[in-house]
Amino acid sequence: MKKSLLLFTFFIALCSSINAQTSSSSKSGCRVSSHGGYVFSFGQFERNSNLLKNPVRFTVVINFGLDAQWQSEHVGLSVGLETRNLGTITEDTLNKYDNVRVKSRVYTLGVPVSVMFGNMKNKTYFFVGGEYEYTFDYKEKVFVDGDKQYKSKGDYTYNVNRWLASAHAGVQIKSGTYLKFQYYLTPFFHDKYQFTYTKGTTQVYAPFNKSQLYFIELGHRAYLDKQAPSAPNSQQTRNNLRRQMAAM
């Protein structure tokens, strides 16, 4: 959590620095924005070829990012840096009697790249792209029949994969509100993932056959550059001067 707060502070400082320097870049078709949103994650998880229950996981903190966008009138390219609270909840029955609920999460630091199509001036467009993320600060909580058995944190030995690749698509409207769907091409859990659901026991359970994660994000994008007002053309200036002189 301390690492995430430091990262969040770094992003805020970077936003302030970029905001002070982007007034000239907006004239050349480059814009800078920050974004954040509500993430609803779910997926497909199988153990011993049995599909597990996977309730939707909802997160707000910390899902935050910065983007630089190069735009023409109808097409644009976006490259960013973002951090995300990513995870899943799985439910399984072990030993035929025990109902086990496992909450797993990591923080990620990723570089998203998107191509945009639409009305760039009005901030209304569709976008598609991909992202590559580094995972850190892993945490796992295990509940048996509703009672928490144990919590582990920071252990990456055969738990989640360190690097995750994904593809995404979405739409943004003029207000800056966007809706995005993201699908992870890399399995969330390592293929040797195992766990003991009571602390200290020597019995371990099989890894996942499948651990494919995806999410829907509802968020808002705020543009940090201040668009300069367009200068009147020379013909309009001459016409205004003639009207003013005629009125004297």
C-alpha positions as CSV (number, residue, x, y, z in Angstrom):
1,M,0.0,0.0,0.0
2,K,2.9,2.4,0.8
3,K,4.3,1.8,-2.7
4,S,0.9,2.6,-4.2
5,L,0.6,5.8,-2.3
6,L,4.1,6.9,-3.4
7,L,3.2,6.1,-7.0
8,F,-0.1,8.0,-6.7
9,T,1.8,11.0,-5.3
10,F,4.3,10.8,-8.2
11,F,1.4,10.9,-10.7
12,I,-0.1,14.0,-9.1
13,A,3.2,15.8,-9.2
14,L,3.7,14.8,-12.8
15,C,0.2,16.0,-13.7
16,S,1.0,19.4,-12.3
17,S,4.3,19.6,-14.2
18,I,2.8,18.6,-17.5
19,N,-0.2,21.0,-17.0
20,A,2.2,23.9,-16.8
21,Q,4.0,23.0,-20.0
22,T,1.2,21.9,-22.4
23,S,-0.4,25.1,-23.6
24,S,1.9,25.3,-26.6
25,S,1.6,21.5,-27.4
26,S,-2.2,21.7,-27.8
27,K,-1.7,23.9,-30.8
28,S,0.4,21.1,-32.5
29,G,-2.2,18.4,-32.1
30,C,-0.8,16.9,-28.8
31,R,-3.0,16.8,-25.7
32,V,-2.4,15.5,-22.2
33,S,-5.0,13.9,-19.9
34,S,-5.5,12.2,-16.6
35,H,-8.1,9.5,-16.0
36,G,-9.5,7.2,-13.4
37,G,-12.6,5.1,-12.8
38,Y,-14.6,2.2,-11.3
39,V,-13.3,-1.2,-12.3
40,F,-15.6,-4.3,-12.3
41,S,-13.5,-7.4,-12.8
42,F,-14.5,-11.0,-13.4
43,G,-13.2,-14.0,-15.4
44,Q,-13.0,-17.7,-16.1
45,F,-11.3,-19.9,-13.5
46,E,-11.0,-23.6,-13.7
47,R,-9.4,-26.2,-11.2
48,N,-9.4,-29.9,-12.2
49,S,-11.5,-28.9,-15.2
50,N,-14.2,-27.6,-12.9
51,L,-15.4,-24.0,-13.5
52,L,-15.3,-22.1,-10.3
53,K,-17.7,-19.4,-9.1
54,N,-16.3,-16.0,-9.7
55,P,-18.2,-13.1,-8.2
56,V,-17.7,-9.6,-9.7
57,R,-14.9,-7.7,-7.9
58,F,-15.4,-3.9,-7.6
59,T,-12.5,-1.4,-7.0
60,V,-12.0,2.4,-7.1
61,V,-8.6,2.9,-5.4
62,I,-6.1,3.1,-7.0
63,N,-7.1,3.2,-10.7
64,F,-5.3,6.2,-12.1
65,G,-3.4,7.2,-15.3
66,L,-1.9,9.8,-17.5
67,D,-2.0,9.8,-21.4
68,A,-0.4,11.8,-24.1
69,Q,-2.6,12.0,-27.2
70,W,-1.5,12.9,-30.8
71,Q,-4.6,13.9,-32.8
72,S,-5.7,14.8,-36.2
73,E,-9.3,15.7,-36.9
74,H,-10.7,12.1,-36.9
75,V,-7.8,9.9,-35.9
76,G,-5.5,9.8,-32.8
77,L,-2.8,7.8,-31.0
78,S,-2.6,7.6,-27.2
79,V,0.3,6.4,-25.1
80,G,0.0,6.4,-21.3
81,L,1.2,5.3,-17.9
82,E,-1.3,4.0,-15.3
83,T,-1.6,2.0,-12.1
84,R,-4.5,-0.3,-11.3
85,N,-5.9,-2.4,-8.4
86,L,-6.4,-5.7,-10.2
87,G,-7.7,-9.0,-8.7
88,T,-10.3,-11.7,-8.5
89,I,-12.6,-13.6,-6.1
90,T,-12.9,-17.4,-6.5
91,E,-15.2,-19.8,-4.7
92,D,-14.6,-23.6,-4.6
93,T,-15.6,-26.6,-2.5
94,L,-12.6,-28.6,-1.2
95,N,-12.6,-31.9,0.7
96,K,-16.3,-32.2,-0.4
97,Y,-17.3,-30.2,2.6
98,D,-15.4,-26.9,3.0
99,N,-16.6,-23.9,1.0
100,V,-13.4,-21.9,0.3
101,R,-13.5,-18.3,-0.9
102,V,-10.2,-16.7,-2.0
103,K,-9.6,-13.0,-2.6
104,S,-6.5,-12.3,-4.6
105,R,-5.2,-8.9,-5.8
106,V,-2.1,-7.1,-7.1
107,Y,-1.3,-3.6,-8.0
108,T,-0.1,-3.1,-11.6
109,L,2.0,-0.5,-13.4
110,G,1.2,-0.5,-17.1
111,V,1.8,1.2,-20.4
112,P,-1.4,1.4,-22.5
113,V,-1.4,2.2,-26.2
114,S,-4.6,3.1,-28.1
115,V,-5.7,4.1,-31.5
116,M,-8.7,6.5,-31.6
117,F,-11.4,7.1,-34.3
118,G,-14.0,9.8,-34.1
119,N,-14.3,13.6,-33.5
120,M,-11.1,14.4,-31.7
121,K,-12.0,18.1,-31.2
122,N,-15.2,17.2,-29.3
123,K,-13.4,14.4,-27.4
124,T,-15.9,11.9,-28.7
125,Y,-14.4,8.7,-30.2
126,F,-13.9,5.0,-30.2
127,F,-10.6,3.5,-29.2
128,V,-8.9,0.1,-29.4
129,G,-5.4,-1.0,-28.2
130,G,-3.3,-3.0,-25.8
131,E,-1.4,-2.8,-22.6
132,Y,1.5,-4.4,-20.9
133,E,1.6,-4.4,-17.0
134,Y,4.0,-5.2,-14.3
135,T,2.4,-6.7,-11.1
136,F,3.5,-5.9,-7.6
137,D,2.3,-6.0,-3.9
138,Y,0.4,-9.3,-4.1
139,K,-2.1,-10.1,-1.4
140,E,-4.3,-13.1,-0.8
141,K,-7.0,-13.8,1.8
142,V,-8.6,-17.2,2.3
143,F,-12.0,-17.8,3.9
144,V,-13.4,-21.2,4.9
145,D,-17.2,-21.4,5.5
146,G,-17.2,-17.6,5.9
147,D,-14.4,-17.4,8.5
148,K,-11.0,-15.9,7.5
149,Q,-8.2,-18.5,7.9
150,Y,-5.2,-16.5,6.9
151,K,-3.7,-13.7,4.8
152,S,-0.5,-13.7,2.8
153,K,1.2,-10.7,1.2
154,G,4.1,-10.0,-1.0
155,D,4.9,-13.7,-1.9
156,Y,5.4,-14.2,-5.6
157,T,6.6,-17.8,-5.6
158,Y,4.3,-19.4,-8.1
159,N,1.3,-17.1,-7.4
160,V,0.4,-14.5,-10.1
161,N,2.4,-13.9,-13.2
162,R,4.8,-10.9,-13.0
163,W,3.9,-9.5,-16.5
164,L,0.4,-9.3,-18.0
165,A,-0.5,-8.5,-21.6
166,S,-4.0,-7.4,-22.5
167,A,-6.2,-5.9,-25.2
168,H,-8.9,-3.3,-24.8
169,A,-11.7,-1.4,-26.6
170,G,-14.0,1.4,-25.6
171,V,-15.9,4.6,-26.3
172,Q,-15.6,8.1,-24.9
173,I,-18.2,10.9,-25.0
174,K,-17.8,14.7,-25.0
175,S,-18.0,15.1,-21.3
176,G,-14.9,12.9,-20.9
177,T,-16.8,9.9,-19.5
178,Y,-15.6,6.6,-21.0
179,L,-16.5,2.9,-21.0
180,K,-13.8,0.3,-21.6
181,F,-13.6,-3.4,-21.8
182,Q,-10.2,-5.1,-21.2
183,Y,-9.3,-8.7,-21.7
184,Y,-6.1,-10.3,-20.4
185,L,-4.2,-12.5,-22.8
186,T,-1.9,-13.7,-20.1
187,P,-3.3,-16.0,-17.4
188,F,-3.6,-14.1,-14.0
189,F,-2.2,-17.0,-11.9
190,H,1.1,-18.8,-12.5
191,D,0.6,-22.3,-13.9
192,K,2.2,-23.7,-10.7
193,Y,0.0,-21.8,-8.4
194,Q,-1.0,-23.7,-5.2
195,F,-2.3,-22.8,-1.8
196,T,-3.0,-24.3,1.6
197,Y,-6.3,-23.0,2.9
198,T,-5.5,-23.4,6.6
199,K,-2.3,-21.9,7.9
200,G,0.4,-24.5,8.8
201,T,-1.2,-27.5,7.1
202,T,0.9,-29.5,4.7
203,Q,-1.9,-30.2,2.3
204,V,-1.9,-28.2,-1.0
205,Y,-4.5,-28.0,-3.8
206,A,-4.2,-28.2,-7.5
207,P,-3.3,-25.1,-9.6
208,F,-5.7,-23.5,-12.0
209,N,-6.2,-25.0,-15.4
210,K,-7.5,-21.7,-16.5
211,S,-7.3,-18.2,-15.0
212,Q,-8.4,-15.7,-17.6
213,L,-9.3,-12.2,-16.2
214,Y,-11.2,-9.3,-17.8
215,F,-12.9,-6.2,-16.6
216,I,-15.2,-3.3,-17.4
217,E,-14.2,0.2,-16.4
218,L,-16.5,3.2,-16.2
219,G,-14.3,6.3,-15.8
220,H,-13.7,9.9,-16.6
221,R,-10.9,11.7,-18.5
222,A,-9.8,15.2,-17.7
223,Y,-7.7,17.1,-20.2
224,L,-4.9,19.0,-18.6
225,D,-4.0,21.3,-21.6
226,K,-5.9,24.6,-22.0
227,Q,-7.0,25.0,-25.6
228,A,-6.1,28.4,-26.9
229,P,-9.0,30.3,-28.6
230,S,-8.6,30.3,-32.4
231,A,-7.4,33.6,-33.7
232,P,-9.7,35.5,-36.1
233,N,-8.6,35.4,-39.7
234,S,-7.3,38.5,-41.4
235,Q,-10.4,39.0,-43.6
236,Q,-12.7,39.0,-40.5
237,T,-10.4,41.6,-38.9
238,R,-10.6,43.9,-42.0
239,N,-14.4,43.6,-42.2
240,N,-14.7,44.5,-38.5
241,L,-12.5,47.6,-39.0
242,R,-14.5,48.8,-42.0
243,R,-17.8,48.5,-40.0
244,Q,-16.3,50.4,-37.1
245,M,-15.0,53.2,-39.4
246,A,-18.4,53.4,-41.2
247,A,-20.2,53.9,-37.9
248,M,-18.1,56.9,-36.9
